[in-house]
Amino acid sequence: MLNKSQSEVVQSNAEKLLVLAGAGTGKTTTMLARISRLIDEEKVDVQSILVLTFTNAAACEMRDRYRRSHPNQQT
């Protein structure tokens, strides 16, 4: 379940967002929910979405979690 701030990020229509938060605050969950909404509801091409993370580990975690939740889509 997302909190109010996380829900605002997911539902935002902004083309670019900067999400800054500390460890364990749900950044990955929030960003994955936003990506899913853009693809599923807004029909944005997955290949046109760019997500930048601070570490390679965070990038791999996000990619792996997205692939697990969307097994039929290529990333």
C-alpha positions, 0 to 999 in steps of 0.5 A: 500500500502506498502512502499519500506522497508515494501515490502522488508520484505514481499518479503525477502527469509530469514528464520528469520526476525526481524522487529523493528519499532515504533507504527503506522508504519505498522508492523502488515500490513507488517507481515500479507502481508509476512505471506500471501505471504509465505502461498499463493505463497510459500505454507508454512504450516500455522502451521510452521510459528511463529510470536512473538510480544511484547504484547498479544494485538498485538498477538491477533490483528495479529491473528484476522486480519489474520483470517478475511483475510483468513477465510478458514484457521485454525490458 
